[in-house]
Amino acid sequence: MAARLGRIDVPPLSREFVEQGRFLYLSDFLSADVTAQLIAAVAAVKAEVNRNYLPGHKQGGSVSRHTLDQLAPFIAELYRSPALIGWLSELSDERLQVSPADDPHAYALYFYTRPGDHIGWHYDTSYYAGRRYTLLLGVIDESSCRLDYELHTREKGVATVSGSVQIPPGGLVFFDGDRLRHRISPLGAGEVRVSLTFEYLTDPKMHFGWRLISNMKDAFGYFGFRQVFRRGAPGGTKRGPGRGPERV
């Protein structure tokens, strides 16, 4: 990872990131080897996918960081890669940190496997004291789904710019979650799409009340109560709070 990132000229990408309202898309980011390991992780967690449906907003499947820690630890290792965090920090001109160990959204896989799976227009709202940046990585894309987005929606005096991209395996989208309005268009029949998100923070502090709201949102809308509140191995073994593996 360090060698690959070292070959990327960051300053022009950082300027593009800022000009686009803190948004960047790269169609070719991960190496073929890393992408292959992510695809293997998808196979390892298929039995643990939690499907959910919120009328008028989203339909699909999700696997939280707590289950990934048990069944696909490579994802946790990639998330905590010092080279990756350093590169993203340079790109964003922020001192980025990993999310707390009890945050099920810190890294997660999202499965679009049934016709109509989608997520409607939204922001990746941060409940933390600081900003929350989303790194979206393509893993499997045998679909017509697109990431539709709107830039500059919260910048006064700046015209909104609309765009749409399809994220291939190994592709990257990186953005400030509170600034990018975006959606994933509905999946067609016979299609499959799986993506991976990493969430990085500028300040990991969060008020207890906001943590409760965030957890309830994740339980109902994404991972289910077992993944969010039990945080144990698949099958329900309970762990103490905040005891996810810390891999470097």
C-alpha positions as a printed Julia matrix, in Angstrom:
248×3 Matrix{Float64}:
   0.0     0.0     0.0
   2.76    2.44    0.93
   4.62    1.78   -2.34
   1.47    2.2    -4.44
   0.41    5.4    -2.69
   3.92    6.78   -2.98
   3.55    6.78   -6.77
   0.47    9.02   -6.66
   1.05   12.77   -6.97
  -1.11   14.12   -4.14
  -1.07   17.95   -4.62
  -3.11   18.03   -7.86
  -5.61   15.53   -6.39
  -5.87   17.63   -3.23
  -6.64   20.73   -5.3
  -9.31   18.79   -7.22
 -10.71   17.52   -3.92
 -11.11   21.07   -2.58
 -12.46   22.51   -5.85
 -15.14   19.81   -5.9
 -16.38   20.66   -2.41
 -14.23   17.99   -0.73
 -15.02   15.15   -3.11
 -12.74   12.95   -5.22
 -13.31    9.99   -7.55
 -10.55    7.69   -8.83
 -11.48    4.76  -11.05
  -8.22    2.87  -10.35
  -6.94    3.02   -6.78
  -6.43   -0.38   -5.12
  -4.0    -2.96   -6.46
  -5.42   -6.13   -8.0
  -4.1    -8.13   -5.03
  -5.87   -5.98   -2.43
  -9.08   -6.02   -4.47
  -8.91   -9.83   -4.67
  -8.62  -10.04   -0.88
 -11.68   -7.81   -0.49
 -13.64  -10.05   -2.85
 -12.6   -13.04   -0.72
 -13.85  -11.16    2.35
 -17.26  -10.78    0.7
 -17.5   -14.56    0.32
 -16.49  -15.03    3.96
 -19.32  -12.91    5.37
 -22.21  -13.7     3.01
 -24.06  -15.73    5.63
 -24.02  -12.77    8.04
 -25.57  -10.12    5.79
 -28.38   -8.2     7.51
 -31.02   -7.13    5.01
 -33.16   -4.09    5.65
 -35.89   -2.09    3.98
 -36.88    1.47    4.79
 -39.8     2.48    2.55
 -38.95    5.42    0.34
 -35.29    5.44    1.36
 -33.26    2.23    1.15
 -33.21   -1.49    0.52
 -30.18   -3.76    0.71
 -27.84   -5.72    2.95
 -25.04   -4.72    5.33
 -22.26   -6.27    7.42
 -20.8    -4.18   10.25
 -17.23   -3.86   11.43
 -17.92   -6.15   14.4
 -18.72   -9.1    12.13
 -15.89   -8.2     9.76
 -13.48   -8.31   12.71
 -14.47  -11.93   13.27
 -14.69  -13.21    9.7
 -12.69  -10.85    7.47
  -9.86   -9.31    9.54
  -8.01   -8.17    6.39
 -10.53   -5.32    6.12
  -9.66   -4.09    9.62
  -5.97   -4.22    8.74
  -6.53   -2.2     5.58
  -8.68    0.32    7.46
  -5.91    0.94    9.98
  -3.1     1.07    7.42
  -0.81    3.96    8.48
   0.08    4.52    4.81
  -3.59    4.84    3.82
  -4.51    7.1     6.74
  -1.47    9.29    6.09
  -2.31    9.57    2.39
  -5.94   10.51    3.08
  -4.82   13.03    5.71
  -2.5    14.67    3.19
  -5.22   14.66    0.54
  -7.8    16.28    2.84
  -5.35   18.47    4.78
  -6.84   17.07    7.97
  -5.43   14.93   10.78
  -7.66   11.91   10.29
  -8.24    9.28   12.97
  -9.94    5.9    13.02
 -13.44    5.63   14.47
 -13.92    4.32   18.03
 -14.0     0.56   18.52
 -17.74    0.58   19.35
 -18.77    2.26   16.08
 -20.34   -0.42   13.82
 -20.13    1.95   10.84
 -16.34    2.45   11.04
 -15.9    -0.03    8.21
 -18.7    -2.03    6.62
 -19.68   -3.96    3.52
 -22.87   -3.06    1.66
 -24.63   -5.67   -0.47
 -26.94   -4.91   -3.39
 -28.13   -8.34   -4.48
 -31.88   -8.13   -5.13
 -33.69   -6.11   -7.8
 -34.49   -2.65   -6.49
 -31.73   -2.54   -3.85
 -30.69    1.1    -3.49
 -30.23    3.98   -1.09
 -31.93    7.33   -1.61
 -30.54   10.84   -1.43
 -28.72   11.54    1.84
 -25.63   12.93    3.56
 -23.27   10.8     5.66
 -24.12   12.93    8.68
 -21.53   13.03   11.44
 -22.71   12.69   15.02
 -19.14   13.22   16.19
 -17.68   16.46   17.49
 -15.54   16.71   14.36
 -15.98   15.94   10.67
 -16.46   12.43    9.32
 -14.88   11.49    6.0
 -16.15    8.57    3.94
 -13.87    6.41    1.82
 -15.97    4.3    -0.55
 -14.21    1.42   -2.31
 -15.59   -0.67   -5.15
 -15.39   -4.44   -4.51
 -17.84   -6.21   -6.85
 -19.77   -4.39   -9.55
 -21.78   -6.48  -11.97
 -24.55   -3.92  -12.09
 -25.97   -0.78  -13.62
 -25.96    1.0   -10.22
 -24.43    4.44  -10.12
 -23.34    6.82   -7.41
 -25.29    9.98   -8.2
 -24.1    13.07   -6.32
 -24.49   16.82   -5.92
 -21.51   19.04   -5.06
 -21.53   22.4    -3.21
 -25.09   21.97   -1.85
 -24.09   23.56    1.47
 -21.8    26.29    0.15
 -23.37   29.75   -0.04
 -22.98   31.5    -3.36
 -21.71   28.39   -5.17
 -23.78   26.68   -7.84
 -24.71   23.04   -7.24
 -22.94   20.63   -9.59
 -24.5    17.23  -10.32
 -22.54   14.15  -11.31
 -22.77   10.37  -11.61
 -20.1     7.65  -11.57
 -19.97    3.87  -11.61
 -17.34    2.59   -9.19
 -15.42   -0.4   -10.55
 -13.64   -2.93   -8.31
 -10.65   -1.13   -6.83
 -12.12    2.31   -7.52
 -12.32    5.04   -4.88
 -14.65    7.82   -3.82
 -13.53   10.04   -0.92
 -15.62   12.85    0.53
 -16.69   14.89    3.55
 -19.88   13.15    4.64
 -21.67   16.33    5.73
 -21.09   18.04    2.37
 -21.9    15.48   -0.31
 -25.54   14.78   -1.13
 -25.61   11.4    -2.83
 -27.49    8.2    -3.57
 -27.03    4.74   -5.15
 -29.45    4.1    -8.01
 -31.6     0.91   -7.92
 -30.15   -2.48   -8.81
 -31.49   -4.23  -11.9
 -32.58   -7.85  -12.24
 -29.73  -10.39  -12.22
 -27.2    -7.81  -11.0
 -24.84   -7.73   -8.0
 -22.97   -4.86   -6.38
 -20.89   -4.91   -3.17
 -19.03   -1.89   -1.82
 -16.86   -1.18    1.21
 -16.83    2.01    3.25
 -14.29    3.32    5.73
 -15.13    6.22    8.04
 -12.37    8.5     9.38
 -12.77   11.32   11.89
 -11.17   14.62   12.8
 -12.44   14.37   16.4
 -13.76   11.04   17.79
 -15.62   12.54   20.74
 -19.39   12.04   20.78
 -22.04   12.93   23.35
 -23.79    9.91   24.88
 -27.17   10.99   23.5
 -25.85   11.26   19.95
 -24.22    7.83   20.32
 -27.59    6.33   21.24
 -29.25    7.99   18.24
 -26.45    6.82   15.95
 -26.67    3.24   17.24
 -30.44    3.1    16.84
 -30.13    4.41   13.29
 -27.53    1.73   12.5
 -29.62   -1.02   14.13
 -32.82   -0.19   12.22
 -31.33    0.99    8.95
 -28.22   -1.13    8.46
 -26.88   -3.89   10.67
 -29.65   -5.12   12.95
 -29.66   -5.07   16.74
 -27.41   -8.12   17.15
 -24.53   -6.61   15.15
 -24.86   -3.13   16.67
 -25.46   -3.91   20.35
 -24.04   -7.4    20.93
 -20.82   -6.91   18.95
 -20.02  -10.58   19.3
 -19.02  -13.35   16.97
 -21.7   -14.53   14.53
 -24.14  -16.61   16.54
 -24.43  -14.1    19.38
 -21.41  -14.49   21.69
 -21.3   -11.24   23.62
 -18.2    -9.1    24.06
 -17.54   -6.21   26.37
 -17.98   -2.7    24.91
 -15.17   -1.31   22.82
 -13.18   -4.53   22.55
 -12.79   -4.83   18.82
  -9.36   -5.99   17.65
  -6.82   -3.22   17.16
  -4.65   -4.24   14.21
  -1.83   -2.04   12.95
